[in-house]
Amino acid sequence: MPVKIPTEHQEQVNFVNWIEYNYPEHKVFAIPNGEKRAISVAKRLKAEGVKPGVPDLFIPSLFLFIEMKRVKGSVTSKQQKEWLKYLSEAGYEAVICKGHEEAKQVVVNKLQNPIQARKTSR
């Protein structure tokens, strides 16, 4: 019997549960860009500023955007690549994670190897 590959949704839920349990001081939130919607809802969200390709998750305290993918069988769209490049150039870490284990490792690595504090020009 073949091993069933978790969906992107399952991977993201697993990661969010893990970080909220293990690192509650690092808030995470989803950016709901995907999924099929009624045309009226899609038009309303587009008018409000929803953009295709924006990564799935953001952890503000780590300046980290995560585009969550399945371990196997996922493709990164052109818009996703453009957003990841843009966010990286803007000073954020923006990564693609194939599965929740990879996303967990990104967080653990950031917490073990903190970068210098960001300088703001305000």
Secondary structure as GFF3:
##gff-version 3
##sequence-region A 1 122
A	DSSP	alpha_helix	8	22	.	.	.	ID=ss1
A	DSSP	beta_strand	29	30	.	.	.	ID=ss2
A	DSSP	alpha_helix	39	48	.	.	.	ID=ss3
A	DSSP	beta_strand	57	59	.	.	.	ID=ss4
A	DSSP	three_ten_helix	60	62	.	.	.	ID=ss5
A	DSSP	beta_strand	64	69	.	.	.	ID=ss6
A	DSSP	alpha_helix	78	89	.	.	.	ID=ss7
A	DSSP	beta_strand	93	98	.	.	.	ID=ss8
A	DSSP	alpha_helix	100	112	.	.	.	ID=ss9
###
